[in-house]
Structures are given as C-alpha cells and as structure tokens.
C-alpha cells in the first residue's frame, strides 16, 4: 500500500474553490480525484494559504512510534482531536494502533460513523445531559467498545441512568467501560481515598446496568511547569499514584479481570512507559495504552523542543520524529525595507505555542533559499508581518514562503482540508477534517 492510497478518505463529496487550497477558478472535483493533477503549493497555482501534510514523513513517524511501543509492550490509541480526520485515524489503526481517542461524544460520533469502533473517551461526559447524549449515540452502535473517564459519583450515576433509559427503548446497548481518572492540574481525583470510594461505587452497580470498571486513567501533561526537572518530578509522582491505585484495584478485582492503564500525551510518554510499563507487564491482564496524537505530526516549535528534551532523557527514537505539517503563504507586499506582508494570519495559524517559523522561500515553483533570516513579528486576522533580521535572500512580491508550525492541534483545527503531499511536494490526496 502506498502512502497516498493509504490516506484516501471515504468521503464522496466534491470540492471546489470554496475550500482553502483548491485552485481558484478550477472546475469542481470529487475529492477522490485530486491526485495526479500536478498541483504543488510552491508554484502559485493553488489558493494560498493552505495546510499540507508530508505523507512520507508521517509514515516514517508512524513506523518509528509503533516500533518503539512494540518493544515496550505498550499500545496506543492516538488522540483524534489533533487532526479530526477519519482517514488518518484509520491509517494509524491499520498500522497497528489499538484504537482511537476522542475528547467528547461528538468526536466519538465522527469516528464511529467512519467505521472506527474501539474508542477511549478521554474526558468526563458531565451530568445527565452529557451522559444522555453519549448513550443516545451508542444506542446506534451496539458493537462499539468504548471506555470513558469518570471522577465523581454524580458522573457515574448519570451514566447509569442514561444507559438504563436507552436500554428501555428495546435495543441492545454496548457495555461502557468506566476508567477512574486520577489527576492534578485538570480533571481527575486528587485524593486516593476518594478514588477507592469511587471504585467501590462502580463495583456496587447492578451487574446488568451496562457499565463496568475497565481501568485507570491520567493525563500527565496537566502537571507540567516551566522547569523541566520539576515537571519530571510531578509527572513521576502522578504515575506513581496511578501504579499504586492499579495495585489496589487488582487486589480488589482478583487476577482474572482485564484492565487498562491509560496516560501519555506526546511529550512525556517516556515517563509513563517507565512508570506504568513494568506494572502492566508484571500484571499480565493489564494493557498500557498511550493516547499521544500530535506525536505522529510533530512540529517546528513546542514538540520539536519536547522531543529534544526526551532525547536528553534517553529516548533516542524521539530524534527520528520529524515535523510533517507545513503552512504555505505568499508575499503580498514589501511596503518598506525589511518588512514583508504575507497572506496568512490568525485565521490560518495558531500562536498559542509560538507563531509559524519561515523555513524556505520559493520563487516560480523553485526553491530560492533558506528563510531562517526572516521571522513573523505579529499577526492580524489575514496578514503576517514578517521582518528580515540579517543578510539572506530577500523575498519578493509573489514569492511563496513555506512555514513550520508550533502545536499541531490548534493549527489543524483552522483548516477544513489537509493537503497530502508526496516526496516531490505534489498533492496526492485531500483529507477533510471534522472539527464541527
């Protein structure tokens, strides 16, 4: 299977120049017929700005991640909130992912309708409203395997009531796995005694209620601070709490019950593996499932720095994870010496973890030089104010600038399409996103 065909989406719709990137004035096309037309973001034919995914890099990242996890005896359910693309989620599952992670019932619906039936809902659903929406969704997917986070008696009872109500409609409901979340800095139980009490509450539910205790969850990224050593200490402390609670849960349930331990964003999963991997392996009936999503895309900012820190902590493969996303924009104006105005802004790129970084300059479809000597000074809604700080090739009006990004999650969600590029920067697929 080639990279391009591996990421062909099942969506049967047509696209036209209402979609960012589609060449202006070009006749509408079925999305499945985008490949092979020779479109390249560098040559000015495609409508800029646009977001692209280097498919070769994405595949290499995927291979490196899954190979490393296999050596560690761990699994992964990549978080779909990063790309919100059924095609990408399916490709990762075909490559060996255990399933997919979602943040809410709407994201779960997108993935279930796309044929992905094994999900971790890495969030609390709330009270009766949220529980009712999740139950109504899963009534239509009786064969799905779904596990959701809980951290309160109220949340558990709301889910039990919702499952009871939907079951009365006369159709089988899938069993819902409840994962007790321990946390700090975000949701999750702070008190270990309260976690034991919630476990007992779940175990006291009627056997036929459709809910079962399926494991323990955490998110280590919420405890991270600016200091790397202090962050490591806090992450390790949370993982130690999870490992201890896992021992208590195993003792309470006995040796036969299958359990899941899940944690692991993209920047501290090495500490998760170090702390929870041995516990899962020694237990024999527990699966350790990471939820890293941005890991497969990387970036030129926060994740690049994070993977460098992971290398310093001894995880050598982190250095082989390369940035796969690019944003392409053209120079619209050079109104004064040392200032360029590029045609992209806050509607096209995020700045929560740093603004885009110019990588290369392209002129008439050919590379005109490195862009390390220019930088974005500020954004408004449609424009990037780019300064020239040293000698180097001076971009001209009409040049295309290739930008690296920081934080895949908040950059991709600005785009309805991700344009997949082959090794020669030619478009070979267009991947619709479903951020709602």
C-alpha positions in Angstrom: 0.0 0.0 0.0 1.4 3.4 -1.0 1.3 6.3 1.4 -1.1 8.2 -0.9 -3.6 5.4 -1.2 -3.3 4.6 2.5 -4.7 8.1 3.3 -7.6 8.2 0.8 -10.7 9.3 2.6 -14.1 7.6 2.1 -15.9 10.9 1.9 -17.6 11.0 -1.5 -18.2 14.8 -1.7 -16.9 17.3 -4.3 -14.6 20.2 -3.5 -14.2 23.5 -5.3 -12.6 26.9 -4.7 -14.7 27.5 -1.6 -12.1 25.2 0.1 -8.8 26.6 1.1 -6.0 25.5 -1.2 -8.3 24.5 -4.2 -7.0 26.3 -7.3 -9.2 29.4 -7.9 -11.5 29.0 -10.9 -10.8 25.3 -11.3 -13.8 23.1 -12.1 -15.2 21.3 -9.0 -13.8 17.8 -8.5 -14.7 14.7 -6.5 -12.3 14.6 -3.6 -11.2 11.1 -4.6 -9.9 12.5 -7.9 -7.5 15.1 -6.6 -4.3 13.0 -7.0 -2.3 13.1 -10.2 -3.0 16.7 -11.3 0.5 18.0 -10.5 -0.7 20.6 -8.0 2.1 22.0 -5.8 1.7 24.7 -3.2 5.0 26.3 -4.2 4.1 27.3 -7.7 1.3 29.7 -7.1 -1.5 27.8 -8.8 -3.1 26.6 -5.6 -5.1 29.1 -3.5 -2.9 30.1 -0.5 -2.6 29.9 2.4 -3.0 26.1 2.7 -2.0 23.4 5.2 -0.1 20.4 4.0 1.0 17.0 5.4 4.2 15.4 4.2 2.9 11.9 3.8 6.4 10.3 3.7 7.4 11.9 7.0 4.0 11.0 8.5 4.5 7.3 7.6 8.1 7.3 8.9 6.9 8.9 12.2 4.2 6.3 12.5 6.6 3.4 11.9 9.1 4.8 14.5 6.4 5.3 17.1 4.7 1.9 16.7 8.1 0.0 16.6 9.2 1.7 19.9 5.9 0.9 21.6 6.1 -2.7 20.5 9.5 -3.0 22.2 8.0 -1.5 25.4 4.9 -3.8 25.4 2.6 -0.8 25.1 -0.3 0.1 22.9 -1.6 3.4 21.6 -5.0 4.9 20.8 -3.9 8.2 19.1 -5.9 11.2 20.1 -8.2 12.1 17.1 -8.6 15.7 18.4 -5.3 16.6 16.7 -6.3 16.1 13.0 -10.0 15.1 13.4 -9.6 13.1 10.2 -11.2 9.7 9.9 -8.7 8.8 7.2 -5.7 9.5 9.4 -7.3 7.7 12.4 -8.0 4.7 10.2 -4.4 4.7 8.8 -3.0 4.7 12.3 -5.2 1.8 13.3 -4.2 -0.2 10.1 -0.6 0.4 11.1 -1.1 -1.1 14.5 -2.9 1.3 16.8 -5.2 -0.3 19.4 -8.0 2.2 18.7 -8.6 5.9 18.8 -9.0 8.5 21.5 -11.7 11.3 21.4 -12.4 14.2 23.6 -16.3 14.2 23.6 -19.3 12.5 22.2 -19.4 14.5 19.0 -15.8 13.4 18.2 -16.9 9.9 19.1 -19.7 10.1 16.6 -17.4 11.2 13.8 -15.1 8.2 14.4 -17.9 5.7 14.9 -19.6 6.8 11.7 -16.2 6.4 10.0 -16.1 2.8 11.0 -13.7 3.1 14.0 -15.4 1.1 16.8 -12.8 1.0 19.6 -12.6 4.3 21.4 -11.3 5.9 24.6 -13.3 9.0 25.5 -10.6 10.8 27.4 -12.8 13.1 29.3 -15.7 13.3 31.8 -19.0 13.5 30.0 -20.6 15.7 32.6 -24.0 15.1 34.2 -27.3 13.8 32.9 -27.2 15.9 29.7 -23.7 14.6 28.6 -24.4 11.1 29.7 -27.7 11.1 27.8 -26.0 12.3 24.6 -23.4 9.6 24.8 -26.0 6.9 25.5 -28.1 8.1 22.6 -25.1 7.9 20.3 -24.0 4.4 21.4 -27.6 3.1 21.0 -26.8 3.3 17.3 -23.5 1.5 17.7 -24.2 -1.7 19.8 -21.0 -3.4 18.7 -18.7 -0.5 19.8 -16.1 -0.8 22.5 -16.0 2.5 24.4 -14.2 3.5 27.6 -14.8 6.8 29.3 -13.2 8.7 32.1 -15.1 9.2 35.4 -14.0 11.1 38.5 -17.3 11.5 40.5 -20.2 9.5 41.9 -22.5 12.0 40.2 -21.0 11.3 36.8 -21.2 7.5 37.3 -24.8 7.7 38.4 -25.7 9.9 35.4 -24.2 7.3 33.0 -26.1 4.5 34.8 -29.4 6.4 34.4 -28.7 7.2 30.8 -27.8 3.5 30.0 -31.0 2.4 31.8 -33.1 4.8 29.8 -31.7 3.9 26.4 -31.9 0.2 27.1 -35.6 0.6 27.7 -36.0 1.5 24.0 -35.7 -2.1 23.2 -32.3 -2.3 21.5 -29.1 -3.7 23.0 -26.7 -1.1 24.3 -22.9 -1.7 24.2 -21.2 -2.2 27.5 -19.4 1.0 28.6 -16.1 0.8 30.3 -15.5 3.3 33.2 -12.0 4.4 33.8 -11.3 6.2 37.1 -9.2 9.2 36.4 -6.5 10.3 38.9 -5.4 13.9 38.2 -3.7 17.1 39.1 -4.0 20.4 37.2 -7.1 19.4 35.3 -9.9 16.9 35.9 -9.3 13.7 37.9 -9.4 12.7 41.5 -6.8 14.4 43.7 -7.4 12.2 46.7 -6.5 8.5 46.6 -9.1 7.6 49.3 -11.8 9.2 47.1 -10.6 7.0 44.2 -11.1 3.9 46.2 -14.5 5.0 47.2 -15.5 5.7 43.6 -14.2 2.3 42.6 -16.4 0.7 45.2 -19.3 2.7 44.0 -18.8 1.5 40.4 -18.4 -2.1 41.6 -21.7 -1.8 43.5 -23.7 -1.0 40.4 -26.1 -3.7 39.2 -24.4 -6.4 37.1 -26.9 -5.8 34.2 -26.6 -2.0 34.2 -24.3 -1.9 31.1 -21.4 -0.3 32.9 -18.2 -1.9 34.1 -15.0 -0.9 35.7 -12.4 -1.1 33.0 -9.3 0.7 34.3 -7.5 3.8 35.4 -6.7 6.9 33.5 -4.5 10.0 33.9 -3.1 12.9 31.9 0.4 13.9 32.9 0.6 17.0 30.7 -1.6 18.9 33.1 1.0 18.8 35.8 3.9 20.2 33.7 5.5 23.5 34.6 8.3 25.6 33.0 11.1 23.9 34.9 11.9 20.5 33.2 13.2 18.8 36.3 10.2 19.9 38.4 7.9 18.7 35.6 9.6 15.3 35.5 9.2 15.1 39.3 5.5 15.9 39.1 4.8 13.6 36.2 6.6 10.7 38.0 4.5 11.4 41.2 1.2 11.2 39.2 2.4 8.0 37.6 3.3 6.5 41.0 -0.2 7.3 42.2 -1.7 5.5 39.2 0.6 2.5 39.7 -0.4 2.3 43.4 -4.1 2.6 42.6 -3.7 -0.1 39.9 -2.3 -2.5 42.6 -5.3 -1.7 44.8 -7.7 -2.3 42.0 -6.1 -5.5 41.0 -6.3 -6.8 44.6 -9.9 -5.8 44.8 -10.9 -7.4 41.5 -8.7 -10.5 41.6 -6.3 -11.8 38.9 -8.7 -12.5 36.1 -10.3 -9.2 35.3 -8.8 -7.4 32.3 -7.8 -3.8 33.0 -6.5 -0.8 31.1 -4.0 1.8 32.2 -4.0 4.9 30.0 -2.0 8.1 30.1 0.6 9.6 27.8 0.4 12.8 25.8 3.1 13.3 23.2 5.8 15.0 25.3 6.1 12.9 28.5 5.0 9.4 27.4 8.5 8.1 28.1 7.9 8.7 31.9 4.5 7.0 31.5 6.2 3.9 29.9 8.9 3.9 32.6 6.5 4.0 35.5 3.5 2.0 34.2 5.0 -0.4 31.7 6.6 -2.7 34.3 3.3 -2.8 36.3 1.3 -3.7 33.2 3.8 -6.4 32.0 4.0 -7.9 35.5 0.3 -8.0 35.9 -0.4 -9.9 32.7 -4.0 -8.9 32.4 -3.5 -5.1 32.1 -2.9 -3.2 28.9 -1.0 0.0 28.9 -2.5 2.3 26.2 -0.9 5.7 25.4 -3.1 8.4 23.9 -0.5 10.5 22.1 -1.9 12.2 19.0 0.4 15.1 18.0 3.4 12.6 18.2 2.7 11.5 14.6 2.9 15.0 13.2 5.5 16.8 15.4 6.2 20.4 14.6 8.9 23.1 14.4 8.2 24.5 17.9 6.8 23.1 21.1 7.0 19.4 20.0 10.4 19.8 18.4 11.7 21.2 21.7 9.8 18.5 23.7 11.3 15.6 21.6 14.8 17.1 22.1 14.2 17.1 25.9 13.0 13.4 25.6 16.3 12.6 23.8 18.1 14.1 26.8 16.1 11.8 29.0 17.5 8.9 27.0 14.7 8.2 24.4 16.8 8.0 21.3 14.0 7.4 18.8 12.4 10.8 19.7 15.1 12.4 17.5 13.7 10.5 14.5 10.2 12.1 14.8 10.2 14.8 12.2 7.8 17.7 11.5 5.2 16.7 8.9 3.0 19.8 8.7 3.6 22.9 6.7 1.7 26.1 6.1 2.2 27.9 2.7 1.6 31.6 2.1 2.7 34.1 -0.4 4.3 37.5 -0.1 1.6 40.1 -0.9 3.6 43.3 -0.2 7.0 44.7 0.6 5.8 48.1 1.9 9.1 49.2 3.4 12.7 48.0 3.8 12.9 44.9 6.0 9.1 44.3 6.2 7.1 41.7 4.2 3.4 41.2 4.4 2.4 37.6 3.9 -1.1 36.4 3.1 -1.9 34.4 6.3 -3.0 35.4 9.8 -4.7 34.2 12.9 -7.5 32.6 10.9 -4.9 30.3 9.3 -2.4 29.5 12.0 -2.2 29.4 15.8 0.0 31.4 18.1 -0.8 29.8 21.5 2.6 27.9 21.4 4.5 30.3 19.2 3.9 31.7 15.7 4.8 29.9 12.5 8.5 29.8 11.6 9.6 30.6 8.0 11.6 27.6 6.6 12.1 28.2 2.8 11.4 30.7 0.1 10.0 29.5 -3.2 10.0 31.6 -6.5 8.2 30.4 -9.6 7.9 26.9 -8.1 11.7 26.6 -7.4 13.4 26.9 -4.1 15.0 30.3 -3.8 16.8 29.9 -0.4 16.5 29.2 3.2 14.2 31.5 5.2 16.0 31.4 8.6 16.8 35.1 8.4 13.1 36.2 8.5 10.6 35.9 11.2 7.0 36.7 12.0 6.8 39.8 14.2 3.0 39.9 14.6 -0.3 38.6 13.2 -3.7 40.1 12.5 -6.6 38.2 11.1 -5.4 37.9 7.5 -1.8 39.1 7.5 1.6 38.1 8.9 4.1 40.9 9.4 7.4 39.4 8.6 10.7 41.0 9.4 14.1 40.5 7.8 16.8 40.3 10.5 20.0 39.5 8.7 21.6 39.0 5.3 20.0 36.4 3.1 17.8 36.0 0.0 15.2 38.9 0.1 11.7 37.6 -0.6 9.9 39.5 -3.3 6.2 40.1 -4.0 4.7 36.8 -5.3 7.2 34.5 -3.6 5.8 31.6 -1.6 7.1 31.1 1.9 7.0 27.6 3.5 6.3 27.8 7.2 6.8 25.3 10.0 4.2 25.4 12.8 4.1 25.0 16.6 1.3 22.9 18.2 -0.4 20.7 15.6 -3.8 20.6 17.4 -4.5 24.3 17.3 -3.2 24.8 13.8 -5.0 21.9 12.1 -8.4 22.9 13.5 -8.3 26.1 11.4 -8.5 24.1 8.2 -11.3 22.1 6.6 -8.8 20.2 4.4 -5.3 18.9 4.9 -3.5 18.6 1.6 -1.4 15.4 1.5 2.0 15.9 -0.4 4.3 13.2 -1.8 8.1 13.3 -1.7 8.1 15.8 -4.6 5.7 18.2 -2.9 2.9 17.2 -5.2 -0.7 16.9 -4.0 -1.7 13.3 -3.9 -4.8 13.5 -1.6 -7.0 15.9 0.3 -8.1 14.9 3.7 -11.3 16.6 5.1 -11.3 17.4 8.8 -14.3 17.3 11.1 -13.9 19.9 13.8 -17.6 20.9 13.6 
